[in-house]
Amino acid sequence: MESAWFESVSRRAGRKSLATIAAHRPALAEACTATLLRAQGALLDLQKPEGYWCGDLLADTTLESDYILLQLWLHPPDENGWKPPNRETISKAAQSILERQLPNGGFNIYPSGPADVSASVKAYTALKLAGTPAESEAMVNARNCILRLGGIQSANSYVKINLSLFGLFPRQHVPSIPPELVLLPGGVLYEMSSWTRAIVVPLSIVQARGGTRPVPPGFDLVELEAPGKSYKLPRKDKLSLLFSGIDRGLKIWQDRGNTKVKNAAIRAAEKWMLDHTRYCDGLGAIYPSMMYLIMALDALGYPTDHPDLKDALAQFDALMTQRGSQFYFQPCFSPVWDTAIATFALGEMGETPPDRMSKAADWLIAREVRRKGDWSVKRPDLEPSGWAFEFANEQYPDIDDTAMVLLALMHARGTNPEAQERCARRAVNWLFGMQSRDGGWAAFDVDNDWQLLNRVPFADHNAMLDPTCPDITGRVLEALTRRGYSSDNPAIHRGVEYLLKTQERNGSWYGRWGVDYIYGAFLAIRGLRNAHAEGTADAIKKAARWLAAVQNPDGGWGESCASYVEDHFVAAPSTPSQTAWAVIGLLAAGEGHFEQVRKGLEYLIQTQKADGTWDEQLATGTGFPNVFYLQYTLYRNYFPVLALSLARKALAGQAAAEKRLLTM
């Protein structure tokens, strides 16, 4: 793909401008190499002895807030007050929350973002429980901010559900999540996204069996109630009215329904929940479902020394992270993802010690998933394969990780090449089998797009479904085509058509799992370019023009999480990861734009620190758009390595083209 770029530059440049490009090239190539070697050393220093990489995942204050509320659930107060045994950890969590309070008193869900009412209500509740004086400046400012944002009534449904479990929000005004969901015919549960079902199943048990847990004497949140604002579930249209009616019926059923049916549903939900913790580092291996698992087991009466509850608590506590004076929870761990991208980037560089690459390959190969998970409900005859994001999550291998691992294994040779090839072939077969009917690929499931579910009362976390998306589809197309499949293959052809029809009018693509349109664009371009399909040139050209147009004056690229709110690109200060994505996209496009590429490379060169790493303060990863964002602490390092590696190849190849044209 890099050859397409320098050929395009050479073809489009006149003799005079080509001479100008040639004058820049040697110095730029030399600077790229020096920067790349420092970055390579820094990245290799972060490789674990076992062969993998795993950077910290940073999120917002909601994780620390939920931790404090979980402690209230597990360690109820008495008439003398709340005296949890882990008071020191609660104090650390509270301090971590306070350190991230905004000047206006609120708490945001991404760095430099505005105050978010749900995050702010959670933070206020946690701080008050932890003993922060209600009349302290921090609490007064937080309270005023929450009231300006609509009060506790404006928080999302999951915040309200959590508070209702302690009598802090009226139970009649929160959505009901019945355990009978597990008994519904037709696989309704599996029409929800994988992460939603891993949350709602334990939460349904908590609602059914948890009762109302006590709070410290005199504790309430009445000061967060916005005067005159309704507590009722929103009713925007006839469908909302219908679901509100269903919810009222469910509440009547919860109070008066057939006990045998309810008990059977709870037993079925309990079995589902426990079955899904096998071969996994916790239910779903992500913070929310792991927290609700603990609460559900406690609600079911499991003693604290029961192996299932002990494991659940240990796996949850492992997410607790102390880095010097910083304390925070990680939402999950990302070793497979980090290892695959780091290995691919170092492989593109081409100068990484073979033993380090071999270790990475062996570590990845050993983690291929060979058991059927939830995905097999819709693909029962498909041979298991794929990779999960985390250390162990065999119920939920995902398509994005699988494609990325395939790309990494093209550069890294393990100690058993034959086993590696068999593994890769299984993964290719699994990827083909996981294509959705619209031609795209989603994260965990096939055809997970039943839009009606987005209208249920607890769907305001913006994650009920796992639809196909351009970013994953682009990466899958790159992985499959680099394994030798062409656009003559029907699945590849359908994937290409999917990308063409999902391109935005301005030339970009929506990025579901990275922020946002820059992420979608670079992956879609690479997918289309590798497919070599007819009819894609104009789409690629348009995308390249868009990338060039949104470059920042400092030469880098940056995009805000606000793009998800506004439904269009919102510029932000440049970041190393997003700059790397844009450079990679422009190189893959093969549409020239030498000046933009040069400035992007110079941004990366000039902002690199002496230790070979980069700083990045903004969130460029996406968990749930508009709800939860991620700072991948290795994105700032391995994506620039990939961009610089590809650029160095392009510059080296360009030299020969320049020489030919300048001597003609």
C-alpha positions as CSV (number, residue, x, y, z in Angstrom):
1,M,0.0,0.0,0.0
2,E,2.9,2.4,0.7
3,S,4.1,2.0,-2.8
4,A,0.7,3.3,-4.0
5,W,1.4,6.4,-2.0
6,F,4.8,7.3,-3.4
7,E,3.8,6.4,-6.9
8,S,0.8,8.7,-6.6
9,V,3.1,11.5,-5.2
10,S,5.5,11.1,-8.1
11,R,2.8,10.9,-10.7
12,R,0.9,14.0,-9.5
13,A,4.0,16.2,-8.9
14,G,5.5,18.3,-11.6
15,R,9.3,18.5,-12.0
16,K,9.6,21.6,-9.8
17,S,7.4,20.3,-7.0
18,L,9.0,16.9,-7.2
19,A,12.3,18.5,-6.6
20,T,10.9,20.2,-3.5
21,I,9.6,16.8,-2.3
22,A,13.0,15.2,-3.0
23,A,14.7,17.9,-0.9
24,H,12.6,17.1,2.1
25,R,12.8,13.3,1.7
26,P,16.3,12.4,3.1
27,A,16.0,14.5,6.2
28,L,12.5,13.3,6.9
29,A,13.5,9.7,6.4
30,E,16.4,10.1,8.7
31,A,14.3,11.7,11.4
32,C,11.6,9.0,11.0
33,T,14.2,6.3,11.5
34,A,15.7,7.9,14.6
35,T,12.2,8.5,16.1
36,L,11.2,5.0,15.2
37,L,14.2,3.4,16.8
38,R,13.6,5.2,20.1
39,A,9.9,4.2,20.0
40,Q,10.8,0.6,19.2
41,G,13.1,0.5,22.3
42,A,10.4,2.0,24.5
43,L,7.8,-0.4,23.2
44,L,10.0,-3.5,23.7
45,D,10.8,-2.3,27.2
46,L,7.1,-2.7,27.9
47,Q,6.9,-6.3,26.7
48,K,6.3,-8.7,29.5
49,P,8.7,-11.7,30.0
50,E,5.8,-14.0,28.8
51,G,5.7,-12.1,25.5
52,Y,2.6,-9.9,25.8
53,W,1.9,-6.2,26.2
54,C,-0.8,-4.8,28.5
55,G,-1.2,-1.1,29.0
56,D,-3.4,0.4,31.6
57,L,-6.9,1.3,30.5
58,L,-8.1,4.7,31.9
59,A,-11.7,5.6,32.2
60,D,-13.9,8.1,34.2
61,T,-14.9,8.4,37.8
62,T,-17.9,6.2,37.5
63,L,-15.8,3.1,38.2
64,E,-14.5,4.4,41.6
65,S,-18.1,5.7,42.4
66,D,-19.6,2.3,41.7
67,Y,-16.9,0.6,43.8
68,I,-18.0,2.7,46.9
69,L,-21.6,1.8,46.3
70,L,-20.7,-1.9,46.0
71,Q,-19.0,-1.7,49.4
72,L,-22.3,-0.3,50.8
73,W,-24.1,-3.4,49.3
74,L,-21.6,-5.9,50.7
75,H,-21.1,-4.2,54.1
76,P,-24.4,-2.7,55.3
77,P,-24.4,-0.1,58.0
78,D,-26.1,-0.4,61.4
79,E,-27.7,2.1,63.7
80,N,-24.2,3.3,64.7
81,G,-23.3,4.2,61.1
82,W,-21.3,2.7,58.2
83,K,-18.0,1.1,59.2
84,P,-16.8,-0.9,56.2
85,P,-13.7,-3.0,56.7
86,N,-11.9,-1.5,53.7
87,R,-12.3,2.1,54.7
88,E,-8.7,2.9,53.4
89,T,-9.5,1.8,49.9
90,I,-12.8,3.7,49.9
91,S,-10.9,6.8,50.9
92,K,-8.5,6.3,48.0
93,A,-11.4,5.9,45.6
94,A,-13.1,9.1,47.0
95,Q,-9.8,11.0,46.6
96,S,-9.4,9.7,43.1
97,I,-12.9,11.0,42.3
98,L,-12.3,14.4,43.9
99,E,-9.0,14.9,41.9
100,R,-11.0,14.8,38.7
101,Q,-13.8,17.2,39.7
102,L,-14.3,20.0,37.1
103,P,-14.2,23.7,37.9
104,N,-18.0,23.9,37.6
105,G,-18.4,21.2,40.2
106,G,-19.4,18.3,37.9
107,F,-17.7,15.2,36.6
108,N,-17.2,14.3,33.0
109,I,-17.0,11.0,31.0
110,Y,-13.9,12.0,28.9
111,P,-11.0,14.3,29.5
112,S,-11.8,17.9,28.5
113,G,-15.5,17.0,28.2
114,P,-18.4,18.8,29.8
115,A,-20.0,17.7,33.1
116,D,-22.2,14.6,32.7
117,V,-25.2,14.4,35.0
118,S,-25.1,10.6,35.5
119,A,-21.3,10.6,36.3
120,S,-21.9,13.6,38.6
121,V,-24.8,11.9,40.5
122,K,-22.7,8.8,41.0
123,A,-19.7,10.8,42.1
124,Y,-21.7,12.9,44.6
125,T,-23.3,9.8,46.1
126,A,-20.0,8.0,46.5
127,L,-18.3,11.1,48.0
128,K,-21.1,11.6,50.5
129,L,-21.0,7.9,51.5
130,A,-17.2,8.1,51.9
131,G,-17.7,10.9,54.4
132,T,-17.0,14.1,52.4
133,P,-18.9,16.9,54.3
134,A,-22.1,17.8,52.5
135,E,-21.3,21.6,52.9
136,S,-17.7,21.4,51.7
137,E,-16.9,23.4,48.6
138,A,-16.5,20.3,46.5
139,M,-19.9,18.9,47.4
140,V,-21.8,22.3,47.2
141,N,-20.3,22.8,43.7
142,A,-21.2,19.3,42.6
143,R,-24.7,19.6,43.9
144,N,-25.3,22.9,42.1
145,C,-23.9,21.5,38.9
146,I,-26.2,18.4,39.1
147,L,-29.2,20.7,39.7
148,R,-28.3,22.8,36.6
149,L,-28.2,19.6,34.6
150,G,-31.7,18.5,35.6
151,G,-31.1,16.9,38.9
152,I,-31.1,13.2,39.9
153,Q,-34.1,12.7,37.7
154,S,-32.0,13.3,34.6
155,A,-29.5,10.5,35.4
156,N,-29.5,7.4,33.2
157,S,-31.6,4.3,34.0
158,Y,-28.6,2.3,35.4
159,V,-27.8,5.1,37.9
160,K,-31.4,5.2,39.0
161,I,-31.6,1.4,39.2
162,N,-28.5,1.3,41.4
163,L,-29.8,4.0,43.7
164,S,-33.2,2.4,43.9
165,L,-31.6,-0.7,45.4
166,F,-30.8,1.4,48.5
167,G,-34.1,3.3,48.5
168,L,-32.4,6.4,47.2
169,F,-34.6,6.6,44.1
170,P,-38.2,5.5,43.9
171,R,-38.3,1.8,42.7
172,Q,-41.6,2.4,40.9
173,H,-39.8,4.9,38.6
174,V,-36.9,2.7,37.4
175,P,-37.1,0.1,34.7
176,S,-37.8,-3.5,35.7
177,I,-35.4,-6.2,34.5
178,P,-37.1,-9.5,35.2
179,P,-35.1,-12.8,35.4
180,E,-37.8,-14.3,33.2
181,L,-35.8,-12.8,30.3
182,V,-33.7,-15.9,30.4
183,L,-36.8,-18.1,29.8
184,L,-38.2,-16.2,26.8
185,P,-38.4,-18.3,23.7
186,G,-36.7,-17.5,20.4
187,G,-33.3,-16.5,21.9
188,V,-34.5,-13.0,22.8
189,L,-31.7,-12.7,25.3
190,Y,-29.2,-13.2,22.5
191,E,-30.7,-10.4,20.4
192,M,-29.1,-8.1,23.0
193,S,-25.4,-7.2,22.8
194,S,-23.1,-9.6,24.6
195,W,-22.1,-6.9,27.2
196,T,-25.8,-6.0,27.9
197,R,-26.9,-9.6,28.5
198,A,-23.9,-10.1,30.8
199,I,-25.2,-7.1,32.8
200,V,-29.0,-7.6,32.7
201,V,-28.9,-11.3,33.8
202,P,-27.2,-10.7,37.2
203,L,-29.0,-7.4,37.6
204,S,-32.3,-9.1,37.1
205,I,-31.4,-11.4,40.1
206,V,-30.4,-8.3,42.1
207,Q,-33.8,-6.7,41.5
208,A,-35.7,-9.9,42.2
209,R,-33.9,-11.0,45.3
210,G,-31.8,-8.1,46.6
211,G,-34.6,-6.2,48.4
212,T,-33.8,-2.7,49.5
213,R,-30.4,-2.4,51.3
214,P,-29.9,0.0,54.2
215,V,-28.0,3.2,54.0
216,P,-26.3,5.0,56.9
217,P,-28.7,6.7,59.3
218,G,-30.0,10.0,57.9
219,F,-28.5,9.4,54.5
220,D,-30.5,10.5,51.5
221,L,-30.1,12.4,48.2
222,V,-33.1,14.7,48.4
223,E,-30.8,17.7,47.8
224,L,-30.2,16.4,44.3
225,E,-33.9,16.5,43.3
226,A,-34.7,19.1,40.7
227,P,-37.9,20.9,41.7
228,G,-40.9,20.2,39.5
229,K,-39.1,17.6,37.4
230,S,-40.9,14.3,36.9
231,Y,-39.5,11.0,38.2
232,K,-41.4,8.9,35.7
233,L,-39.9,7.0,32.8
234,P,-39.8,9.2,29.7
235,R,-42.6,8.7,27.2
236,K,-41.5,10.3,23.9
237,D,-44.0,8.5,21.6
238,K,-46.5,5.7,21.3
239,L,-43.8,3.0,21.5
240,S,-42.4,4.5,24.7
241,L,-46.0,4.5,26.1
242,L,-46.2,0.8,25.2
243,F,-43.0,0.0,26.9
244,S,-44.0,2.0,29.9
245,G,-47.2,0.0,30.1
246,I,-45.2,-3.3,29.8
247,D,-43.0,-2.0,32.6
248,R,-46.0,-1.4,34.9
249,G,-47.2,-4.9,34.2
250,L,-43.7,-6.3,35.0
251,K,-43.8,-4.5,38.4
252,I,-47.2,-6.1,39.2
253,W,-45.8,-9.5,38.2
254,Q,-42.8,-9.0,40.4
255,D,-45.1,-8.3,43.4
256,R,-47.8,-10.8,42.7
257,G,-46.7,-13.2,40.0
258,N,-46.5,-17.0,40.1
259,T,-43.8,-17.8,42.7
260,K,-42.9,-21.1,41.0
261,V,-42.3,-19.3,37.7
262,K,-40.3,-16.6,39.3
263,N,-38.2,-19.1,41.2
264,A,-37.6,-21.1,38.1
265,A,-36.5,-17.9,36.3
266,I,-34.1,-17.0,39.0
267,R,-32.6,-20.5,39.0
268,A,-32.2,-20.3,35.2
269,A,-30.6,-16.8,35.5
270,E,-28.3,-18.1,38.2
271,K,-27.2,-21.0,36.0
272,W,-26.7,-18.8,33.0
273,M,-24.6,-16.4,35.1
274,L,-22.4,-19.1,36.6
275,D,-22.0,-21.0,33.3
276,H,-20.7,-17.7,31.8
277,T,-18.0,-17.3,34.4
278,R,-16.3,-20.5,33.4
279,Y,-13.0,-20.0,31.5
280,C,-13.3,-16.3,32.1
281,D,-11.7,-13.7,34.4
282,G,-15.1,-12.8,35.7
283,L,-18.5,-12.5,34.0
284,G,-17.9,-10.9,30.7
285,A,-14.4,-10.0,32.0
286,I,-15.6,-6.3,32.2
287,Y,-16.2,-4.2,35.3
288,P,-20.0,-3.6,35.2
289,S,-21.0,-7.3,34.7
290,M,-18.4,-8.4,37.3
291,M,-19.8,-5.9,39.8
292,Y,-23.4,-7.1,39.3
293,L,-22.3,-10.7,39.5
294,I,-21.0,-10.1,43.0
295,M,-24.2,-8.3,44.0
296,A,-26.3,-11.2,42.5
297,L,-24.4,-13.9,44.3
298,D,-24.7,-12.0,47.5
299,A,-28.5,-11.5,46.9
300,L,-28.8,-15.2,46.4
301,G,-27.3,-15.9,49.8
302,Y,-23.9,-17.1,48.8
303,P,-21.5,-16.9,51.8
304,T,-18.4,-14.9,51.5
305,D,-16.2,-18.1,51.6
306,H,-18.1,-19.7,48.7
307,P,-15.7,-20.4,45.8
308,D,-17.8,-18.6,43.2
309,L,-18.2,-15.5,45.3
310,K,-14.5,-15.6,46.3
311,D,-13.4,-15.8,42.7
312,A,-15.8,-13.0,41.7
313,L,-14.4,-10.7,44.4
314,A,-10.8,-11.6,43.6
315,Q,-11.3,-11.0,39.8
316,F,-13.0,-7.7,40.5
317,D,-10.4,-6.5,43.0
318,A,-7.7,-7.3,40.3
319,L,-9.0,-4.3,38.4
320,M,-7.9,-2.0,41.2
321,T,-4.8,-0.2,40.2
322,Q,-2.2,1.9,42.2
323,R,0.4,3.7,40.1
324,G,2.5,5.8,42.5
325,S,0.1,8.3,44.1
326,Q,-2.6,7.5,41.5
327,F,-5.4,5.1,42.4
328,Y,-8.1,4.0,39.9
329,F,-10.1,1.0,38.6
330,Q,-9.5,-0.3,35.1
331,P,-12.7,-1.3,33.3
332,C,-11.0,-4.5,32.1
333,F,-7.6,-5.7,30.8
334,S,-6.5,-5.5,27.2
335,P,-3.5,-7.9,26.7
336,V,-4.6,-9.6,23.5
337,W,-5.5,-6.3,21.8
338,D,-2.3,-4.5,22.9
339,T,-0.1,-7.5,22.0
340,A,-1.6,-7.9,18.5
341,I,-1.3,-4.2,17.6
342,A,2.2,-3.9,19.1
343,T,3.4,-7.0,17.3
344,F,1.9,-5.8,14.0
345,A,3.5,-2.4,14.3
346,L,6.9,-3.8,15.2
347,G,6.5,-6.3,12.4
348,E,5.9,-3.6,9.9
349,M,9.1,-1.9,11.1
350,G,11.0,-5.1,10.2
351,E,14.0,-4.7,12.6
352,T,12.6,-6.2,15.8
353,P,14.6,-9.1,17.3
354,P,13.1,-12.4,16.1
355,D,13.0,-13.9,19.6
356,R,10.8,-11.0,20.9
357,M,8.4,-11.5,17.9
358,S,8.3,-15.3,18.4
359,K,7.4,-14.9,22.1
360,A,4.6,-12.6,21.2
361,A,3.3,-15.0,18.5
362,D,3.5,-18.0,20.9
363,W,1.6,-16.1,23.6
364,L,-1.2,-15.1,21.1
365,I,-1.5,-18.6,19.6
366,A,-1.9,-20.1,23.1
367,R,-4.9,-17.9,23.6
368,E,-7.0,-18.9,20.6
369,V,-10.5,-19.7,21.8
370,R,-11.5,-23.2,21.1
371,R,-14.8,-23.4,22.9
372,K,-18.2,-22.4,21.7
373,G,-19.5,-19.2,23.3
374,D,-22.6,-17.0,23.0
375,W,-21.8,-16.3,19.3
376,S,-22.6,-20.0,18.5
377,V,-26.3,-19.5,19.3
378,K,-26.6,-18.0,15.8
379,R,-23.7,-19.9,14.3
380,P,-24.1,-23.4,15.8
381,D,-22.1,-25.2,13.1
382,L,-19.1,-22.9,12.9
383,E,-15.9,-24.3,14.3
384,P,-14.7,-22.3,17.3
385,S,-11.8,-20.0,17.0
386,G,-10.9,-16.3,17.5
387,W,-9.5,-14.3,20.3
388,A,-10.9,-12.4,23.2
389,F,-9.8,-8.9,24.3
390,E,-8.8,-9.9,27.8
391,F,-6.5,-12.6,29.4
392,A,-9.4,-15.1,29.6
393,N,-12.9,-14.5,28.3
394,E,-13.7,-17.7,26.3
395,Q,-17.5,-17.0,26.1
396,Y,-16.7,-13.9,24.1
397,P,-14.0,-14.0,21.5
398,D,-14.4,-10.9,19.3
399,I,-14.1,-10.2,15.6
400,D,-11.9,-7.1,15.9
401,D,-9.3,-8.8,18.1
402,T,-9.3,-11.9,15.8
403,A,-8.6,-9.8,12.7
404,M,-5.9,-7.9,14.5
405,V,-4.2,-11.1,15.8
406,L,-4.3,-12.5,12.2
407,L,-2.5,-9.4,11.0
408,A,0.1,-9.7,13.8
409,L,0.8,-13.3,13.1
410,M,1.7,-12.4,9.5
411,H,4.8,-10.7,10.9
412,A,5.6,-12.9,13.9
413,R,6.6,-16.5,13.5
414,G,6.1,-18.7,16.6
415,T,8.0,-21.8,17.6
416,N,5.6,-24.1,15.9
417,P,4.9,-22.8,12.3
418,E,2.6,-25.6,11.4
419,A,0.4,-25.1,14.5
420,Q,0.4,-21.4,13.8
421,E,-0.9,-21.9,10.2
422,R,-3.7,-24.2,11.4
423,C,-4.6,-21.6,14.0
424,A,-4.7,-18.9,11.4
425,R,-6.8,-20.9,9.0
426,R,-9.4,-21.6,11.8
427,A,-9.5,-17.9,12.6
428,V,-10.0,-17.0,8.9
429,N,-12.9,-19.5,8.7
430,W,-14.4,-18.1,11.9
431,L,-14.2,-14.5,10.5
432,F,-16.0,-15.5,7.3
433,G,-18.6,-17.3,9.3
434,M,-19.2,-14.2,11.5
435,Q,-20.1,-11.8,8.7
436,S,-23.6,-10.3,9.2
437,R,-26.3,-10.2,6.5
438,D,-25.6,-6.6,5.6
439,G,-22.1,-7.5,4.6
440,G,-20.3,-5.9,7.6
441,W,-18.8,-7.3,10.7
442,A,-19.8,-6.4,14.3
443,A,-17.8,-6.9,17.5
444,F,-19.1,-10.1,19.1
445,D,-22.2,-11.3,17.3
446,V,-23.9,-11.8,14.0
447,D,-27.0,-9.8,13.0
448,N,-27.3,-8.2,16.4
449,D,-29.4,-5.4,15.1
450,W,-33.0,-5.7,16.4
451,Q,-33.7,-2.0,16.7
452,L,-36.8,-2.5,18.8
453,L,-34.5,-3.2,21.8
454,N,-33.2,0.3,21.6
455,R,-36.6,1.5,22.8
456,V,-36.9,-0.5,26.0
457,P,-36.7,1.7,29.2
458,F,-33.2,0.6,30.2
459,A,-31.7,1.1,26.8
460,D,-30.4,4.6,27.4
461,H,-26.8,3.4,27.9
462,N,-26.6,3.4,24.1
463,A,-25.3,-0.2,24.0
464,M,-28.3,-2.6,23.7
465,L,-27.1,-3.8,20.3
466,D,-23.9,-4.8,18.6
467,P,-24.4,-3.7,15.0
468,T,-21.9,-3.9,12.2
469,C,-19.5,-1.0,11.9
470,P,-17.1,0.3,9.3
471,D,-14.0,0.2,11.5
472,I,-14.2,-3.5,12.3
473,T,-15.3,-4.3,8.7
474,G,-12.2,-2.4,7.4
475,R,-9.9,-4.3,9.7
476,V,-11.5,-7.7,8.8
477,L,-11.2,-6.9,5.1
478,E,-7.5,-6.1,5.5
479,A,-6.9,-9.3,7.5
480,L,-8.7,-11.5,5.0
481,T,-7.3,-10.0,1.9
482,R,-3.7,-10.1,3.2
483,R,-4.3,-13.8,3.7
484,G,-4.8,-14.0,0.0
485,Y,-8.6,-13.6,-0.5
486,S,-9.6,-11.1,-3.2
487,S,-12.8,-9.1,-4.0
488,D,-13.8,-12.1,-6.2
489,N,-14.7,-13.8,-3.0
490,P,-18.4,-13.1,-2.3
491,A,-17.8,-12.3,1.4
492,I,-15.0,-9.8,0.5
493,H,-17.2,-8.3,-2.2
494,R,-20.1,-7.8,0.3
495,G,-17.7,-6.3,2.8
496,V,-16.5,-3.8,0.2
497,E,-20.1,-2.9,-0.7
498,Y,-20.9,-2.4,2.9
499,L,-18.0,0.1,3.3
500,L,-19.1,2.0,0.1
501,K,-22.6,2.3,1.3
502,T,-21.7,3.4,4.9
503,Q,-19.3,6.2,3.8
504,E,-20.3,9.6,5.1
505,R,-21.1,12.3,2.6
506,N,-17.8,14.1,3.5
507,G,-15.7,11.0,2.8
508,S,-15.2,9.8,6.3
509,W,-16.6,6.7,8.1
510,Y,-18.1,6.4,11.5
511,G,-15.7,4.8,14.1
512,R,-17.6,2.7,16.7
513,W,-14.6,1.6,18.7
514,G,-12.2,4.5,18.3
515,V,-12.8,8.3,18.3
516,D,-14.3,8.6,15.8
517,Y,-14.4,9.6,12.1
518,I,-10.6,9.6,11.9
519,Y,-10.6,6.1,13.3
520,G,-13.3,4.8,11.0
521,A,-11.7,6.5,7.9
522,F,-8.2,5.0,8.4
523,L,-9.5,1.5,8.8
524,A,-12.0,1.7,6.0
525,I,-9.3,3.0,3.6
526,R,-7.0,0.2,4.5
527,G,-9.7,-2.4,4.0
528,L,-10.7,-1.0,0.6
529,R,-7.2,-0.6,-0.6
530,N,-6.2,-4.1,0.3
531,A,-9.3,-5.5,-1.4
532,H,-8.3,-4.0,-4.8
533,A,-11.9,-4.0,-5.8
534,E,-13.3,-2.1,-8.8
535,G,-15.3,1.0,-8.0
536,T,-13.5,1.9,-4.8
537,A,-11.1,4.6,-6.1
538,D,-13.5,7.5,-5.7
539,A,-14.4,6.5,-2.2
540,I,-10.7,6.3,-1.2
541,K,-9.9,9.6,-2.9
542,K,-12.8,11.3,-1.1
543,A,-11.7,9.9,2.2
544,A,-8.1,11.0,1.7
545,R,-9.3,14.6,0.9
546,W,-11.3,14.6,4.1
547,L,-8.4,13.4,6.2
548,A,-6.2,16.1,4.7
549,A,-8.8,18.8,5.3
550,V,-9.2,18.1,9.0
551,Q,-5.5,18.3,9.9
552,N,-4.7,20.7,12.7
553,P,-2.4,23.7,12.2
554,D,0.4,22.0,14.3
555,G,0.5,19.2,11.7
556,G,-1.2,16.6,13.9
557,W,-4.8,15.4,14.0
558,G,-7.2,15.3,16.9
559,E,-10.9,14.5,17.3
560,S,-13.1,15.0,20.3
561,C,-15.5,12.4,21.8
562,A,-18.1,15.2,21.2
563,S,-18.2,13.9,17.6
564,Y,-20.5,11.2,18.9
565,V,-22.9,13.8,20.4
566,E,-22.9,16.0,17.4
567,D,-23.0,13.2,14.8
568,H,-20.2,14.9,12.8
569,F,-16.4,15.5,13.2
570,V,-15.5,17.8,16.1
571,A,-11.9,18.9,16.2
572,A,-9.7,18.6,19.3
573,P,-6.0,19.2,20.1
574,S,-3.7,16.8,18.2
575,T,-3.0,13.4,19.7
576,P,-0.2,10.9,18.8
577,S,-2.7,8.1,18.2
578,Q,-5.1,10.0,16.0
579,T,-2.2,11.6,14.1
580,A,-0.8,8.2,13.4
581,W,-4.2,6.9,12.2
582,A,-4.5,9.8,9.8
583,V,-1.0,9.3,8.4
584,I,-1.6,5.6,8.0
585,G,-4.9,6.3,6.2
586,L,-3.3,8.8,3.8
587,L,-0.4,6.5,3.1
588,A,-2.9,3.7,2.3
589,A,-5.0,5.9,0.2
590,G,-2.2,6.5,-2.3
591,E,-3.6,9.9,-3.2
592,G,-0.5,12.1,-2.7
593,H,-1.1,14.7,0.1
594,F,2.7,14.7,0.7
595,E,2.6,18.0,2.6
596,Q,-0.1,16.7,5.0
597,V,1.8,13.4,5.5
598,R,5.1,15.3,6.1
599,K,3.6,17.6,8.6
600,G,1.9,14.7,10.4
601,L,5.3,12.8,10.6
602,E,7.0,16.0,11.8
603,Y,4.3,16.3,14.5
604,L,5.1,12.8,15.7
605,I,8.9,13.4,15.5
606,Q,8.7,16.7,17.4
607,T,6.4,15.5,20.2
608,Q,8.2,12.3,21.0
609,K,9.7,12.4,24.5
610,A,13.4,11.6,25.2
611,D,12.4,8.1,26.4
612,G,10.8,7.2,23.1
613,T,7.2,7.5,24.2
614,W,4.5,10.1,23.6
615,D,2.1,11.9,25.9
616,E,-1.6,11.7,25.3
617,Q,-4.2,13.3,27.6
618,L,-7.4,12.7,25.6
619,A,-9.5,9.6,25.3
620,T,-9.3,8.1,21.8
621,G,-10.9,4.8,22.5
622,T,-14.7,4.2,22.7
623,G,-16.5,1.9,25.0
624,F,-20.1,3.0,24.5
625,P,-20.6,6.2,22.4
626,N,-22.0,9.1,24.5
627,V,-21.6,7.0,27.7
628,F,-18.2,5.5,28.2
629,Y,-14.8,6.3,26.7
630,L,-11.3,4.8,27.2
631,Q,-7.7,6.0,27.3
632,Y,-5.6,3.1,26.0
633,T,-2.2,4.0,27.4
634,L,-0.3,2.1,24.7
635,Y,-2.2,3.7,21.7
636,R,0.1,6.7,22.0
637,N,3.1,4.5,21.4
638,Y,2.4,1.6,19.1
639,F,0.2,3.5,16.6
640,P,3.0,6.0,15.9
641,V,5.4,3.1,15.5
642,L,3.1,1.7,12.8
643,A,2.7,5.1,11.1
644,L,6.5,5.8,11.1
645,S,7.3,2.3,9.9
646,L,4.9,2.6,6.9
647,A,6.1,6.1,6.2
648,R,9.7,5.1,6.2
649,K,8.9,2.3,3.7
650,A,7.1,4.9,1.5
651,L,10.0,7.4,1.7
652,A,12.5,4.7,0.8
653,G,10.5,3.6,-2.2
654,Q,9.9,7.2,-3.3
655,A,13.6,7.9,-3.7
656,A,13.9,5.6,-6.7
657,A,10.8,7.1,-8.3
658,E,12.2,10.6,-7.7
659,K,15.5,9.7,-9.3
660,R,13.8,8.3,-12.4
661,L,11.5,11.3,-12.9
662,L,14.1,14.0,-12.2
663,T,16.5,12.6,-14.7
664,M,14.0,12.2,-17.5
